């Protein structure tokens, strides 16, 4: 039976139940009508979508045990594995929405278009904030109450009519763990002061050591473990 496109609450509930059954640990819906103009997608594509489904899953705690001042090969493998799981989850979600008669588009979990400018097709973390999954921390990453920054995100765009979640009013409070841990000294008192060029320079330094081929670190992710 197809979802009733005009019943926002039922649509939301059925979609959430499906996503959680497929492995999502975080689920939220955002109205993207005011921010989609900033997406790096063809206008003919993003104009078709008003809503975004934000999904997240955790990174395993033990993966951070040996991660000290730089990432490890094990962390890199785990990072890629979680991204693959998210891409599969997004694909299944998009198919679910299509089967219910709605247009949908799964956006890659980790496909950077410009590392220097840190740009992608759309900002997963900004959409996650609008979807009520957390806030932007001092480390310029999404911070969730349950998982901290130890999570990964993916987004599915849709034209299905859905209830929209509200952003949280939480913040990092008095926690400066990521500031103290950052090997690049790129993290400051506020997210707005985050120096992404310093961060990128450190990522390039790590890549030259040939620990992995991708620009990742994970040190500030380890430092931000949530407050549960």
N, C-alpha and C positions, 0 to 999 in steps of 0.2 A: 504494500500500500504506500502511495506517495505521501510525503509530508504536505500538510496544508500550508501553502506559502504565506497565507495571511495570519496564521496563528504563531506569533513570535515565541511565546512561552513554550508551547509544545515542540516547536522546531528546535529551540535551544536545548530543551531537556533531552530530546531524542538524539541530537547530535552529540551532546556531552556524554551521554551514556555510551554511544558508539565509540567515541575517541578514547574514553577511559578503558573500555573493553579491549581496545587495540594496543594498550600500553602507555597512553599518555598519563602523566602524573600531574600535569598542570594544564588547565583548560580555561580559556577566556575568549570573549568576543569584543571587538572594538569597531566603532564607527570610524572609517578612514576617509570619509568624504572631504574633510578639511585638510588632510595631509597627503593625499594620493598624488597631488600635483608635483610633489617632490620625489616620487618614485622614479627609478631609472627603468621604466617600462614604456613601451609605445602608448601614446595617448589613447589610441583605439582599443587598447587592452585594459588599462586601469580605469577608464571611464565606465566600464561595464560593471565594476564592483564597488559596492558601498561598505561592505563588511569584511572584516578579517578575523579568522579564527587563529588564535595564538595557542600553540601547544608546546609543552616543555617536558623534559625528562632529566633526571638527576645524573650526575657523574658519581661513580662509586667512591666511597670514602678512602678505601685502601690504596687507590691509585695515587694518592697524594703523599703517602708515607715517605717515599724516597725522593719526592720532589722538594728540593731545597731552594737554591738560588737560580735554578733554570729547570726547564722541562726534561723529561726522560723519554726514551724510546717507548716505554710501556705507556706513558701518558699520551704520547702521540697516537699510538695504536688505539687506545681507549677513546680518544677524541674523535678519531675517524669512524670508529665503530658506532658511537652514539649519533654522529651526524647521519650515518647510513640508516640507522633505525628511524631517525626523525624523518628522513626523506621517504622511507617506506610508509611511515605513519601518515605523512601528508598526502602521499599518493592515494592511500586507501580512503582517507577522508574526502579527498576530491572526488573519487569514484562514488563514494556513498552519496555525496551531495548531487552528483550528476544523475545517479539512479533515482533520486527523489525529484528530479525535474529542474534542478538548479545549475546554473553555470558556475564553474569553480576553476581555480588555478593554484596548484601547489608551487610554492617558491622554494628554491634550494635552501637547505639549512645553513650551508657554509660555502658560498660562492662569491668571493670578493672580486669586484671588477677593477678596483684600483687600490692596491695596498698602501701607496703613499698617501692617498686621501681617505683611506678607510671607507670606501663606498661599496655598496652592494645594490641589488635590484630594489630593495626596500629595507628599512631599519627594523629588524625583528624585535630588538629590545624596546624601541619606541612604541611599537604596536602592542608589545606585551604590557607596557606601562598603562596604555589606554585600556587594555583588556583586564586590568586589575591584578596582574600577576606579580607585581612588585614595583620597585622604584629604581631610578638610576643612582648608583652609589658613587662614592668618591673615585672608585676605580673605573668609572665610565662604563660599567657593565650593569646588567639587570641584577638587582638584589631581591631575592624572595625570602619571606620570613622563615620558611621551612628549610630551604636548601642554600640560602645565601646566594653566592654567584656560582656555586658548584652545580651548574645545570647548562643545558643547551636548548635552543629554541628553534621552532620552525613556524611558518605562516601559510595559511590557505585562504585565498581570496574567494569570496562568493557573493552572489546576488540574492541569496535566500534571505528572507526577512527574519531577523533574529533579535532577541533581547540583547541589549548592550551592557557589558559590565562597566563598573565605575573605577577610575584610578584610585589607588590607595594614597593616603596622606602620610604614610610612614616615611622615615628617612634613616640615615645611618646613626643619628644621635651622637653619642660620644665615642663611637668606635672608629679608630684610626689604624686598624690592623693592616689594611692593604697599603696604607701610606708608608708604614714602617717596613713592610716586606718588599716593596717594589725595587727590583735591582736596577731599574733605569732612573729612579727618582722622578718619575713622570706623574705620579699621583699626588695631588695637592688637597687642600681643605675642602674644595667643592668640585663637583663634576665639571663645571664650566672651566675650571683651571687646568684640567687634565691636559698634559702635553703629549699629544699623540705622536709627534715627530721624535721625541725622546724614546717613547715606547717602541716605535718602528725601528729606530737605530739599534736598540737592544735586540729586537727580533732578528734583524739582519746579522748581528754579531753571533747570535745563537745558530743561525742557519749556516754560517761559515764554518762552524765547528762540526757540521754535518751530522748533528744528532738526528735531524729529520729534514725533509725537503720543504716543509711549510713554515710560515711565519707564526709560531705560537710560543707561548711562555708558560702560563698557568700558575705563576707564583702568587699573584694577587687573587686568583680564583681559589687557591688553597687557603689563603688567609681569611676569605669571606665564607664562613660555614653556616651562616644563619643563626637565629637566636632561640631556636626551639630547645 
